[in-house]
């Protein structure tokens, strides 16, 4: 699929992105992408406790084991084999992580990851909605891709989020 365009040298080229389930050996790349992007765009919205809570979450060995066992799904967006975006699913309907490398922002990759995950949840898991606890930085994005707030902003372990839901049918 083509997602927008960017310059390489002096030539404008389409960006071709493949979205697929992540392989076991791609876990560390996905969590590094999440950490890098979180620190660049979201950490300023959090206290030290929130930053530590996020880091604890993405480095949790139990979460990694759940991924290896198939109980926690991870999907990636790839540009020539390099992971440039990722989205994860827990409890069959809840997005727990969604990050796109800053060099690939505004190309539609986040939207494509949401669409891919939505189709997966509907077809493979048999559910008609997805949920997310949106970080302050991401609230506008989630509204643009069809999510609605289900409650006011909340704080848990220093993590600020707005609970949201998107119906799939």
C-alpha positions in Angstrom: 0.0 0.0 0.0 1.2 3.5 -0.6 1.0 6.0 2.2 1.7 9.6 1.1 5.0 10.7 -0.4 8.3 11.9 0.9 11.5 13.2 -0.6 14.5 10.9 -1.1 17.3 13.0 -2.4 15.6 15.4 -4.9 13.0 12.9 -6.0 9.5 12.7 -4.5 8.7 9.0 -4.0 5.7 7.1 -2.7 6.1 5.4 0.6 5.1 1.8 0.4 4.1 0.3 3.8 3.3 -3.3 4.6 1.1 -4.0 7.7 1.3 -7.5 9.2 1.5 -9.4 12.5 4.9 -8.9 14.1 7.3 -11.8 14.5 8.7 -12.8 17.9 12.1 -11.4 17.1 10.6 -8.0 16.4 9.4 -7.4 19.9 12.4 -5.4 21.0 12.2 -3.2 17.9 8.5 -2.5 18.6 9.1 -1.6 22.2 12.1 0.6 21.3 9.9 2.4 18.7 7.2 2.9 21.4 9.8 4.2 23.9 11.4 6.6 21.5 8.1 8.0 20.3 6.7 8.3 23.7 9.7 10.2 25.0 9.6 12.6 22.0 5.9 13.3 21.9 4.1 12.2 25.1 6.5 12.3 28.1 6.0 16.1 28.5 2.3 15.4 29.4 3.3 13.0 32.2 4.9 13.1 35.7 8.0 11.1 36.5 5.7 8.5 37.9 3.8 8.2 34.6 7.0 8.0 32.6 8.3 5.2 34.9 4.9 3.4 34.6 5.1 3.5 30.8 8.6 2.2 30.8 7.7 -0.6 33.3 4.8 -1.6 31.0 6.8 -1.9 27.8 9.7 -3.8 29.5 7.5 -6.2 31.5 8.5 -9.8 30.9 5.0 -11.0 31.6 3.7 -8.9 28.7 6.5 -10.3 26.4 5.5 -13.9 27.4 1.9 -13.1 26.7 3.0 -11.9 23.2 5.0 -15.1 22.6 2.1 -17.3 23.7 -0.3 -15.4 21.4 -2.4 -13.8 24.2 -1.2 -10.3 23.3 -1.2 -9.4 19.6 1.3 -7.0 18.0 1.1 -5.7 14.5 3.7 -3.7 12.6 3.9 -1.3 9.7 7.1 -1.9 7.7 9.0 0.2 5.1 11.4 -2.1 3.3 11.4 -4.5 6.2 12.0 -1.8 8.8 9.3 -1.4 11.5 8.1 2.2 11.3 4.8 1.8 13.2 3.2 -0.6 15.6 -0.1 -1.3 17.3 -0.9 -3.9 20.0 -4.1 -5.5 21.1 -4.9 -6.9 24.5 -8.1 -8.7 25.7 -9.2 -9.1 22.1 -10.6 -5.5 21.8 -8.3 -3.0 23.5 -5.5 -1.1 21.8 -2.7 -0.8 24.4 0.0 0.7 22.2 0.0 2.6 18.9 3.2 4.4 17.8 4.5 5.6 14.5 8.2 6.6 13.9 8.4 10.4 13.8 9.9 10.3 10.2 6.6 8.7 9.1 4.1 10.9 10.8 1.3 12.4 8.6 1.5 9.7 6.0 -1.6 7.8 7.1 0.2 4.9 8.8 -1.6 5.3 12.2 -4.9 5.3 10.4 -3.9 2.2 8.4 -2.9 0.4 11.6 -6.3 1.2 13.1 -8.0 -0.1 10.0 -5.9 -3.3 10.0 -6.6 -3.9 13.7 -10.3 -3.1 13.3 -10.6 -5.7 10.5 -8.7 -8.2 12.6 -10.9 -7.7 15.7 -14.1 -8.0 13.6 -13.1 -11.0 11.5 -10.7 -13.0 13.8 -11.9 -12.1 17.3 -15.6 -11.6 16.4 -16.1 -8.4 18.2 -17.9 -5.3 17.0 -15.9 -2.6 18.8 -12.4 -1.6 19.9 -11.3 0.6 22.8 -8.3 2.6 23.7 -7.1 4.7 26.6 -5.8 7.7 24.5 -2.8 9.7 25.7 -3.4 13.5 25.6 -1.2 13.8 22.5 -3.3 11.2 20.6 -6.9 12.2 21.5 -7.3 14.3 18.3 -6.0 11.5 16.1 -8.4 9.0 17.7 -11.3 11.3 17.2 -10.4 11.7 13.5 -10.4 7.9 13.0 -13.8 7.4 14.5 -13.3 7.0 18.2 -15.6 8.7 20.7 -14.9 9.5 24.4 -16.6 7.1 26.8 -15.5 9.1 29.9 -13.4 12.1 31.0 -9.6 12.1 31.2 -8.3 10.0 34.0 -5.0 9.4 35.7 -3.7 6.0 36.8 -0.1 5.4 38.0 0.8 8.8 36.6 -0.5 7.8 33.1 -3.1 10.4 31.7 -5.6 9.0 29.3 -9.1 9.4 27.9 -11.1 6.2 27.5 -12.5 5.9 24.0 -14.5 3.4 21.9 -14.9 2.8 18.1 -17.8 0.7 16.8 -16.7 -1.5 13.9 -20.1 -2.1 12.2 
